[in-house]
Amino acid sequence: MSRVRHSGKPALPSESQDIGLAQQYGGRHTGKWVGKLPASWIPFVQLARLSPPAGVFLVFFPHLFGLIHGSIVEPSPPTQLLRVALVAVGSFFLSNAIHGWNDLIDAPFDKLVSRTKSRPVVRGAVTPLGAFIFTATQALAAAAVFLALPSVAALTAIPSIIANFYYPWSKRHTHFAQFVLGVSLAWGVNVGTAATGVVPWGKDALTSTACLFVASIFWTVIYDTIYAFQDIVDDTRVGLKSTAVLFRVYTKPFLWVCLSTLVGLISTYGYLLELGLGYYAISVGGCVASLGAMILKVDLKDPSSCWWWFRYGFWLAGGSITGGLLWQACIGRSI
């Protein structure tokens, strides 16, 4: 069990050496609100990675980027808030489906990895059939919500379905599985844009949408490479692939290249849409500061440090991009 700090603040990496592997999305998390649920519900909460909620928001953030981007490209009425709510609900069900599917397909390898050997499917708390039914129902719920959006949004979501379906196998096929995950999650930018009624591949939106989409891929690669270092010893032993396994001691230079590319893309995005200084200060400056600190300070040899920076570090980058886009959408291009 991790140490509880009475101040209510998250422990720093140096203070978190005793965080149990099972608490790091290892399938045994029962802290805070989870432990108050009926016992039969808890394995499904663990299966869906609902606590901590990082997994949910990593699916939602790209959709939110797209929603705000669409409103910048084509200013929208206040009723757009309803679409934000629909996308939030849809991305919640999508997140549940993604994580359920991932654990179902990964089970043969999860049982060989120290951190994941207690996940619900591996330990028998959820049967493979139960995991499949859970995944299918969550996917159908996500589809029902997204079908309530403009028809172009449902069409735009098809590549995401294919990428998310394939992702669990990508770790067996390529060291660049983090880029596959990046495409899977970052595609939410296109879906969110389409949800506003703006066609992502339309003449007025194609280049700027592409910049935001690819930037989101590199954001995913950064945090998921750090996440993958939690299991690098076991992954190497059992034959699973990742950017962490590929780059090893050269990982931080690789991450700096990813961050430089991300910053270049979101700066180009701002230039293309003639955005104001507020956007550059919040989104570009925020990403440089938050992701730069993550890359600089994370100890890739310490699973607790990797977990801490994954769990808490992504909020600042996601919040920075969201904040800058919101500033632009609400204040306008004159500032």
PyMOL commands that set and color helices and strands:
alter all, ss='L'
color gray80, all
select helices_A, chain A and resi 13-15+21-23+34-36+42-47+54-73+80-110+120-123+128-146+151-156+158-173+177-186+188-195+206-238+243-272+277-297+303-331
alter helices_A, ss='H'
color red, helices_A
deselect
rebuild
show_as cartoon
